[in-house]
Amino acid sequence: MNLMTVYDRLPVFFQNAAVSAEGWRIQKTRYGKEFDVAYKEFMERNTWSYAQKCAYRDKMLQKMVEHCYKTVPYYHRLFDELKIDYRAIRTLDDLQMLPILDKKTVKEHFDDFISMEYRKQDMLIQHTSGSTGAGFVFYMTKEAYAAEWAHVWRGNHNIGLERGTWCGYFAGRTIVPKAQNRPPYFRINKPGRQIMFSAYHMRPEVLSEYVDVLNAYRPPWIHAYPSSLIPLANYIIDEKKVLRYRPSVITLASENVHEWQERLIKQAFGVLPIQNYAQTEAVATFRQRCDRRIIVDEDFSAVEFLPVENSDSCRIIGTTLSNYGMPFLRYDTKDFATYEENEYGRQILSLDGRQEDVVKIKDGSVLGRLDHLFKDQVGVAEAQLVQKSVDELEVHIVKAKGYSETDEKRLQEVLDAYLGGKIGYKIFYDECLQRGKNGKLRFVISEIS
């Protein structure tokens, strides 16, 4: 019996205790001495000019490339095979000497990407599914993890948030058992100061409870996936529900944000949302400011924008400047954007990746942000959900090397746990998956209105 099965059977009081215990563990891991040092350094660079941040980025890039050549077997071999002198890479543009890296290559040469200066047991294991739905696991140093969260909180500081601010959290964490059919549908993480709402129970009676909980607790900050917050915004508007306070800040992450979604959230909550772009691999980050400009964080990672043929969009390619334990150079995020360079830096004009449809089910509710289903499915190279009716979902899979019956059984168990009783599904195995005109793989394709 796994921990989640045990958790699901606990009374609500003990589930809240478990959520707070996990919140305490996260706080302890995330905000230690390394965080304090990194946060101070990020804040010192907060007022730097675009040129100063680019100079700093290139300096850190030189340091990272040297480290990769001298201590990471994969890169040492790659540089020698391509006859590249690592010292020739001094600026962002010089990275074009190297090939683009993808998840498949990392999986095939996994141990060779780990620096000889670090031990696995001294690093943190990170999990991600990404916009392709392919399971991916890698290692990150504690210092890199601290730097990631220090830069997040610099961005939060710049939009008026400080640590300790209570947050209404509408994201993908499973904090209410899927089979639960009576309130409450939220849990409290006291150490993390989060009121955590289930994103998997978006029925009208549950949305009514969410409005009541927000009015009771009045969290000044709401953080959400767009697909988790839009059903609530629609409910507030359609049912003429009254939110008796206005949040100070709403932040959105993990999905593409459309103008119509921004308008809907503003109408329902009284404030325009702030959107951020990042990924667990921490190779490219853009943060929206109070003036609505979305700017590349030049001092956190080295971001390239590669033009796409016959398109205005560019591929987002990123290089870590902090994870020396398992560094990724020129990592393909599989996302797309348009941008311009101006006095503020490199400003994102549109994020063309991460656009997902939701899955609609019979009772009128929706299931969004389902890529987490494949988070730990390392036998899956790519995944895509195609909905042709409210009765059935097609799960299209491209097998990774070594995919076995055990992988299939594990996948079926996860799908049964999350989709069981809501919508039927069939698994299809494909050589490749449908992609859009810009080459982007959409995780969910809905063929119903």
Secondary structure, DSSP 8 states (H G I E B T S, - for coil): --HHHHHHHS-HHHHHHHHHHHHHHHHHHHSSHHHHHHHHHHHHTTT--HHHHHHHHHHHHHHHHHHHHHH-HHHHHHHHHTT--GGG--STGGGGGS--B-HHHHHHTGGGGS-TT--GGGSEEEEE-TTTT--EEEEE-HHHHHHHHHHHHHHHHHTT--TT--EEEESS---S-TT--SS--EEEETTTTEEEE-TT---HHHHHHHHHHHHHH--SEEEE-HHHHHHHHHHHHHTT---SS--SEEEE-SS---HHHHHHHHHHHSS--EEEE--TT-S--EEE-TTS-EEE-TTTEEEEEEE-TTSS-EEEEEEESS--SS--SSEEEEEEEEEEEETTEEEEEEE-S-----EE-TTS-EE--GGGGGTT-TTEEEEEEEESSSSEEEEEEEE-TT--HHHHHHHHHHHHHHHTTT-EEEEEE-SS----TTS---SEEE---
